[in-house]
Amino acid sequence: MQYISHYPSPLGRILLAADGIGLTGLWFEGQKYFACCLDREHTEKEIPLFEMTRRWLDLYFSGREPDFSVPLHAAGTAFQKEVWEILCSIPYGQTMTYGGIARQLAAKRGVPRMSAQAVGGAVGHNPISILVPCHRVVGANGSLTGYAGGIDRKIKLLTLEKADMNRFFIPKNGTAL
């Protein structure tokens, strides 16, 4: 059974979803792939995990790095889960490129290379925004592209984390805007 709740963030209302194991979703209302892995049958109910998630988000949106983790239970393919695991290793306030993630995966698998585009697809389908920090992934040339919650939110999240924004730019066109 999945449960849902809402969180009023400074960047817009957030939908939280969880099961008996961990958080299964965290989406800004109206974002791309909104509630993509939410079971048809779910119940709006306050559970302890949502209280913990709200505490985490309160700390995060106050500009501090939370010092505890929330149990996660994201549904995805083995490849997606590998990518999301790497996302969780990107330090607060830092960024990594899609190509950098692809190189890490290739090294882990013992293959010469992996597709940065495939990594981009997995990053884009991350169902647990912010806690699995897909906003910390940027293009190799410094372009801020590919955030399902929108480029404006990506900029605000990176700024909140005090990331060095001088080397980034918003692309004028492209499919990942």
BAKE-869645 format. One record per residue (C-alpha): residue in three letters; z, y, x; chain; residue number from 1. Coordinates in pm, 1 decimal, padded with zeros to 6 digits. Example, Ala and Ser with C-alpha at 12.3 -4.5 7.8 and 13.67 -1.06 7.14 Angstrom:
REM BAKE-869645
+------+----------+----------+----------+-------+-----+
| rest |       up |    north |     east | kette |  nr |
+------+----------+----------+----------+-------+-----+
|  ala |  00780.0 | -00450.0 |  01230.0 |     A |   1 |
|  ser |  00714.0 | -00106.0 |  01367.0 |     A |   2 |
+------+----------+----------+----------+-------+-----+
This chain:
REM BAKE-869645
+------+----------+----------+----------+-------+-----+
| rest |       up |    north |     east | kette |  nr |
+------+----------+----------+----------+-------+-----+
|  met |  00000.0 |  00000.0 |  00000.0 |     A |   1 |
|  gln | -00082.6 |  00347.6 |  00125.9 |     A |   2 |
|  tyr |  00124.5 |  00654.6 |  00051.8 |     A |   3 |
|  ile |  00014.6 |  01016.8 |  00066.3 |     A |   4 |
|  ser |  00179.8 |  01353.8 |  00102.1 |     A |   5 |
|  his |  00074.7 |  01706.9 |  00192.0 |     A |   6 |
|  tyr |  00165.9 |  01948.5 |  00468.2 |     A |   7 |
|  pro |  00104.2 |  02325.0 |  00444.8 |     A |   8 |
|  ser | -00011.4 |  02402.1 |  00799.5 |     A |   9 |
|  pro | -00094.4 |  02751.4 |  00927.5 |     A |  10 |
|  leu | -00457.9 |  02633.1 |  00952.1 |     A |  11 |
|  gly | -00484.5 |  02498.2 |  00598.5 |     A |  12 |
|  arg | -00340.8 |  02228.2 |  00380.8 |     A |  13 |
|  ile | -00323.2 |  01882.2 |  00538.2 |     A |  14 |
|  leu | -00331.0 |  01544.7 |  00365.9 |     A |  15 |
|  leu | -00108.1 |  01279.3 |  00524.1 |     A |  16 |
|  ala | -00154.2 |  00907.2 |  00462.3 |     A |  17 |
|  ala |  00058.9 |  00615.2 |  00578.5 |     A |  18 |
|  asp |  00128.1 |  00249.3 |  00519.1 |     A |  19 |
|  gly |  00427.0 |  00033.1 |  00610.7 |     A |  20 |
|  ile |  00328.4 |  00036.8 |  00979.2 |     A |  21 |
|  gly |  00242.1 |  00398.4 |  01060.0 |     A |  22 |
|  leu |  00038.7 |  00706.8 |  00987.9 |     A |  23 |
|  thr | -00312.3 |  00607.8 |  00877.9 |     A |  24 |
|  gly | -00459.8 |  00951.7 |  00822.6 |     A |  25 |
|  leu | -00414.4 |  01322.2 |  00878.1 |     A |  26 |
|  trp | -00696.8 |  01543.3 |  00751.4 |     A |  27 |
|  phe | -00742.8 |  01912.9 |  00683.7 |     A |  28 |
|  glu | -00848.0 |  01945.0 |  00320.5 |     A |  29 |
|  gly | -01224.5 |  01976.0 |  00300.3 |     A |  30 |
|  gln | -01295.1 |  01862.6 |  00656.6 |     A |  31 |
|  lys | -01577.4 |  01626.5 |  00742.5 |     A |  32 |
|  tyr | -01483.4 |  01263.1 |  00666.6 |     A |  33 |
|  phe | -01189.8 |  01384.6 |  00455.4 |     A |  34 |
|  ala | -00970.6 |  01089.8 |  00348.0 |     A |  35 |
|  cys | -01233.2 |  00850.3 |  00484.9 |     A |  36 |
|  cys | -00995.6 |  00556.8 |  00524.1 |     A |  37 |
|  leu | -00768.0 |  00626.0 |  00229.7 |     A |  38 |
|  asp | -00731.0 |  00325.7 |  00001.3 |     A |  39 |
|  arg | -00853.8 |  00379.2 | -00354.0 |     A |  40 |
|  glu | -00512.3 |  00266.2 | -00469.6 |     A |  41 |
|  his | -00248.7 |  00489.6 | -00313.6 |     A |  42 |
|  thr |  00067.4 |  00659.5 | -00427.5 |     A |  43 |
|  glu |  00199.1 |  01007.4 | -00364.4 |     A |  44 |
|  lys |  00548.8 |  00939.7 | -00236.5 |     A |  45 |
|  glu |  00781.0 |  01084.6 |  00023.2 |     A |  46 |
|  ile |  00866.8 |  00827.4 |  00287.2 |     A |  47 |
|  pro |  01065.9 |  00871.2 |  00612.5 |     A |  48 |
|  leu |  00744.8 |  00860.1 |  00819.3 |     A |  49 |
|  phe |  00619.0 |  01175.0 |  00644.8 |     A |  50 |
|  glu |  00945.4 |  01353.5 |  00725.6 |     A |  51 |
|  met |  00901.1 |  01255.4 |  01092.7 |     A |  52 |
|  thr |  00535.7 |  01369.0 |  01086.2 |     A |  53 |
|  arg |  00634.3 |  01704.5 |  00935.0 |     A |  54 |
|  arg |  00894.7 |  01755.4 |  01210.2 |     A |  55 |
|  trp |  00626.3 |  01676.6 |  01469.9 |     A |  56 |
|  leu |  00379.9 |  01918.0 |  01307.0 |     A |  57 |
|  asp |  00645.5 |  02191.3 |  01271.2 |     A |  58 |
|  leu |  00713.8 |  02171.8 |  01646.1 |     A |  59 |
|  tyr |  00343.6 |  02161.4 |  01727.2 |     A |  60 |
|  phe |  00252.6 |  02460.9 |  01510.5 |     A |  61 |
|  ser |  00544.8 |  02657.5 |  01657.9 |     A |  62 |
|  gly |  00361.6 |  02635.1 |  01992.5 |     A |  63 |
|  arg |  00577.1 |  02363.1 |  02146.6 |     A |  64 |
|  glu |  00471.3 |  02019.4 |  02260.3 |     A |  65 |
|  pro |  00656.3 |  01761.9 |  02047.2 |     A |  66 |
|  asp |  00881.0 |  01537.6 |  02258.9 |     A |  67 |
|  phe |  00854.7 |  01231.4 |  02036.0 |     A |  68 |
|  ser |  00573.2 |  01025.5 |  01892.1 |     A |  69 |
|  val |  00492.4 |  00923.8 |  01538.0 |     A |  70 |
|  pro |  00398.1 |  00559.7 |  01469.8 |     A |  71 |
|  leu |  00021.1 |  00540.8 |  01415.0 |     A |  72 |
|  his | -00187.8 |  00278.6 |  01237.7 |     A |  73 |
|  ala | -00549.9 |  00393.5 |  01245.1 |     A |  74 |
|  ala | -00817.3 |  00167.0 |  01102.0 |     A |  75 |
|  gly | -01134.8 |  00146.6 |  01307.3 |     A |  76 |
|  thr | -01356.4 | -00068.7 |  01522.5 |     A |  77 |
|  ala | -01238.0 | -00197.6 |  01859.0 |     A |  78 |
|  phe | -01459.4 |  00064.0 |  02028.4 |     A |  79 |
|  gln | -01318.6 |  00348.4 |  01816.5 |     A |  80 |
|  lys | -00963.6 |  00238.5 |  01890.4 |     A |  81 |
|  glu | -01037.7 |  00236.7 |  02265.8 |     A |  82 |
|  val | -01170.0 |  00592.0 |  02240.6 |     A |  83 |
|  trp | -00872.2 |  00707.4 |  02031.1 |     A |  84 |
|  glu | -00634.7 |  00555.2 |  02288.0 |     A |  85 |
|  ile | -00797.8 |  00769.4 |  02557.2 |     A |  86 |
|  leu | -00768.4 |  01076.0 |  02331.1 |     A |  87 |
|  cys | -00393.3 |  01015.4 |  02313.7 |     A |  88 |
|  ser | -00378.8 |  01026.0 |  02694.3 |     A |  89 |
|  ile | -00525.2 |  01379.0 |  02719.6 |     A |  90 |
|  pro | -00230.2 |  01603.6 |  02807.8 |     A |  91 |
|  tyr | -00120.4 |  01885.0 |  02578.5 |     A |  92 |
|  gly | -00316.0 |  02200.3 |  02660.6 |     A |  93 |
|  gln | -00579.9 |  02011.0 |  02861.7 |     A |  94 |
|  thr | -00931.6 |  01897.9 |  02772.0 |     A |  95 |
|  met | -01167.5 |  01616.3 |  02857.8 |     A |  96 |
|  thr | -01542.6 |  01580.6 |  02810.1 |     A |  97 |
|  tyr | -01723.0 |  01318.4 |  02605.4 |     A |  98 |
|  gly | -01880.4 |  01203.8 |  02932.6 |     A |  99 |
|  gly | -01538.6 |  01176.4 |  03096.1 |     A | 100 |
|  ile | -01421.4 |  00948.6 |  02816.9 |     A | 101 |
|  ala | -01741.5 |  00743.1 |  02849.0 |     A | 102 |
|  arg | -01680.9 |  00703.0 |  03224.0 |     A | 103 |
|  gln | -01321.0 |  00589.4 |  03162.3 |     A | 104 |
|  leu | -01440.6 |  00332.3 |  02909.0 |     A | 105 |
|  ala | -01713.3 |  00206.6 |  03142.0 |     A | 106 |
|  ala | -01462.5 |  00163.1 |  03425.0 |     A | 107 |
|  lys | -01218.1 | -00015.0 |  03194.8 |     A | 108 |
|  arg | -01491.1 | -00252.3 |  03075.4 |     A | 109 |
|  gly | -01642.0 | -00301.3 |  03420.8 |     A | 110 |
|  val | -01986.4 | -00175.7 |  03320.0 |     A | 111 |
|  pro | -02199.1 |  00086.2 |  03496.2 |     A | 112 |
|  arg | -02204.3 |  00334.5 |  03207.2 |     A | 113 |
|  met | -02122.6 |  00400.5 |  02843.6 |     A | 114 |
|  ser | -02288.4 |  00635.9 |  02600.1 |     A | 115 |
|  ala | -02127.8 |  00979.5 |  02561.9 |     A | 116 |
|  gln | -02300.6 |  00999.8 |  02221.7 |     A | 117 |
|  ala | -02127.1 |  00680.4 |  02107.6 |     A | 118 |
|  val | -01799.4 |  00829.9 |  02227.6 |     A | 119 |
|  gly | -01879.6 |  01143.0 |  02024.8 |     A | 120 |
|  gly | -01925.4 |  00931.2 |  01713.6 |     A | 121 |
|  ala | -01589.4 |  00763.3 |  01763.9 |     A | 122 |
|  val | -01416.5 |  01095.7 |  01835.8 |     A | 123 |
|  gly | -01568.7 |  01246.6 |  01521.0 |     A | 124 |
|  his | -01443.8 |  00960.7 |  01303.5 |     A | 125 |
|  asn | -01084.1 |  00986.8 |  01424.9 |     A | 126 |
|  pro | -00878.5 |  00964.3 |  01102.7 |     A | 127 |
|  ile | -00556.4 |  01109.3 |  01249.8 |     A | 128 |
|  ser | -00636.0 |  01465.3 |  01348.8 |     A | 129 |
|  ile | -00405.2 |  01661.1 |  01581.5 |     A | 130 |
|  leu | -00172.8 |  01367.0 |  01664.7 |     A | 131 |
|  val | -00475.4 |  01183.7 |  01805.2 |     A | 132 |
|  pro | -00604.1 |  01500.8 |  01972.5 |     A | 133 |
|  cys | -00979.6 |  01493.9 |  01922.6 |     A | 134 |
|  his | -00972.9 |  01876.0 |  01936.8 |     A | 135 |
|  arg | -00916.6 |  01840.3 |  02314.4 |     A | 136 |
|  val | -01265.8 |  01695.7 |  02369.0 |     A | 137 |
|  val | -01538.9 |  01937.7 |  02477.3 |     A | 138 |
|  gly | -01898.8 |  01924.0 |  02592.7 |     A | 139 |
|  ala | -01973.6 |  01883.9 |  02964.2 |     A | 140 |
|  asn | -02111.8 |  02239.4 |  02973.6 |     A | 141 |
|  gly | -01798.6 |  02385.1 |  02810.7 |     A | 142 |
|  ser | -01932.5 |  02391.1 |  02455.8 |     A | 143 |
|  leu | -01675.2 |  02363.1 |  02178.4 |     A | 144 |
|  thr | -01856.4 |  02123.1 |  01952.3 |     A | 145 |
|  gly | -01787.5 |  01829.6 |  01733.2 |     A | 146 |
|  tyr | -01455.1 |  01891.9 |  01559.3 |     A | 147 |
|  ala | -01453.3 |  01752.0 |  01203.1 |     A | 148 |
|  gly | -01194.2 |  02013.5 |  01106.2 |     A | 149 |
|  gly | -01429.3 |  02295.3 |  01211.5 |     A | 150 |
|  ile | -01488.0 |  02489.8 |  01530.5 |     A | 151 |
|  asp | -01252.2 |  02771.4 |  01422.4 |     A | 152 |
|  arg | -00963.9 |  02525.1 |  01389.6 |     A | 153 |
|  lys | -01051.7 |  02361.9 |  01720.1 |     A | 154 |
|  ile | -01028.9 |  02702.3 |  01890.2 |     A | 155 |
|  lys | -00697.5 |  02778.8 |  01719.9 |     A | 156 |
|  leu | -00549.3 |  02440.3 |  01817.0 |     A | 157 |
|  leu | -00654.7 |  02476.5 |  02181.6 |     A | 158 |
|  thr | -00528.0 |  02835.5 |  02187.5 |     A | 159 |
|  leu | -00197.0 |  02723.1 |  02036.0 |     A | 160 |
|  glu | -00167.0 |  02473.8 |  02323.8 |     A | 161 |
|  lys | -00243.8 |  02755.9 |  02569.7 |     A | 162 |
|  ala | -00555.7 |  02581.4 |  02700.7 |     A | 163 |
|  asp | -00772.2 |  02791.7 |  02934.9 |     A | 164 |
|  met | -01032.9 |  02915.1 |  02686.7 |     A | 165 |
|  asn | -01230.8 |  03122.0 |  02941.4 |     A | 166 |
|  arg | -01461.4 |  02834.4 |  03031.0 |     A | 167 |
|  phe | -01554.8 |  02743.1 |  02673.5 |     A | 168 |
|  phe | -01816.2 |  02876.6 |  02433.6 |     A | 169 |
|  ile | -01933.0 |  02814.7 |  02079.0 |     A | 170 |
|  pro | -02286.9 |  02675.0 |  02075.0 |     A | 171 |
|  lys | -02543.6 |  02877.0 |  01877.1 |     A | 172 |
|  asn | -02700.9 |  02571.1 |  01718.2 |     A | 173 |
|  gly | -02678.8 |  02193.4 |  01717.2 |     A | 174 |
|  thr | -02592.7 |  01900.9 |  01500.8 |     A | 175 |
|  ala | -02226.7 |  01890.0 |  01600.0 |     A | 176 |
|  leu | -02126.1 |  02228.8 |  01462.6 |     A | 177 |
+------+----------+----------+----------+-------+-----+
